[in-house]
Amino acid sequence: MATAVLALAFALGGCAAHRSASSIAFRKHFAATFLRTCTTGAKGHLGAAVVKRFCGCSEARIERRYSDAQIVAIAAGTEPKSVNAGIASIQRACAHVAFTAATPAP
């Protein structure tokens, strides 16, 4: 997997502003992998609807916030502490969104 991620990083060429076909394909792959891993990991602890909202929210915000190169690092588990802190912030916000939507209004 690490070899594939490194090969993909070179293929992307480090240009986040340019959305080539390989960049779009990479982001689709990242989204699918992230959602599969996220939902599998959280499914036993929370309801399916909450997990789906949380994971979808997290994935969408990560894609909007980070460049292709940063997403390659996230996928490889080599992201810097600043990115890791940003992801934790995204996850806190998405947990709030997911649980708020799941909690019935009084």
C-alpha positions in Angstrom: 0.0 0.0 0.0 2.8 2.4 0.9 4.4 1.8 -2.5 1.2 2.6 -4.3 0.7 5.8 -2.3 4.3 6.9 -3.1 3.7 6.1 -6.8 0.5 8.1 -6.7 2.3 11.0 -5.1 4.8 11.1 -7.9 2.0 10.8 -10.5 0.2 13.7 -9.0 3.3 15.9 -9.4 2.6 17.9 -6.2 0.4 20.4 -8.0 -2.8 20.7 -5.9 -4.2 23.5 -8.0 -4.3 21.4 -11.1 -7.1 18.8 -11.0 -5.9 16.2 -13.5 -7.7 12.9 -14.2 -5.2 11.1 -11.8 -5.9 13.7 -9.1 -9.7 13.2 -9.4 -9.3 9.4 -9.4 -7.0 9.6 -6.4 -9.5 11.7 -4.5 -12.3 9.3 -5.3 -10.2 6.4 -4.1 -9.3 8.3 -0.9 -13.0 9.1 -0.3 -14.1 5.5 -0.8 -11.3 4.1 1.4 -11.8 6.7 4.1 -15.5 6.1 4.2 -15.1 2.3 4.3 -12.5 2.4 7.0 -14.3 5.0 9.1 -17.7 3.3 8.9 -16.2 -0.2 9.7 -14.3 1.2 12.7 -17.2 3.1 14.2 -20.2 0.8 13.3 -20.0 -1.3 16.5 -20.2 1.8 18.8 -22.8 4.0 17.2 -25.9 3.7 15.1 -25.5 3.4 11.3 -27.1 6.8 10.6 -24.8 8.6 13.0 -21.7 6.8 11.6 -22.7 7.6 8.0 -23.1 11.4 8.8 -19.9 11.5 10.8 -17.8 9.8 8.3 -19.3 11.6 5.3 -18.8 15.0 7.0 -15.2 14.2 8.0 -14.2 12.9 4.5 -15.8 15.9 2.7 -14.1 18.5 5.0 -10.7 16.8 4.8 -11.0 16.9 0.9 -12.0 20.6 1.0 -9.3 21.6 3.4 -6.2 19.7 2.2 -4.2 19.5 -1.0 -3.5 16.3 -2.9 0.0 16.1 -1.4 -1.4 16.4 2.1 -4.1 13.8 1.4 -1.4 11.4 0.2 0.4 12.0 3.5 -2.9 11.4 5.5 -3.5 8.2 3.6 0.0 7.0 4.3 -0.2 8.0 7.9 2.7 10.4 7.6 0.9 13.7 7.9 2.6 16.4 10.0 1.3 17.2 13.5 -0.4 20.4 12.2 -2.5 18.4 9.7 -3.2 15.8 12.4 -4.5 18.6 14.7 -6.6 19.9 11.8 -8.1 16.4 11.3 -8.9 16.2 15.0 -10.7 19.5 14.8 -12.7 18.3 11.7 -13.7 15.2 13.5 -14.9 17.1 16.6 -17.0 19.4 14.4 -18.4 16.4 12.5 -19.2 14.5 15.6 -21.2 17.4 16.8 -23.0 17.6 13.5 -23.7 13.9 13.5 -25.0 13.6 17.0 -27.0 16.8 16.8 -28.8 15.5 13.8 -29.4 12.2 15.5 -30.8 13.8 18.7 -34.5 14.5 18.5 -35.6 18.0 19.4 -37.6 18.4 22.7 
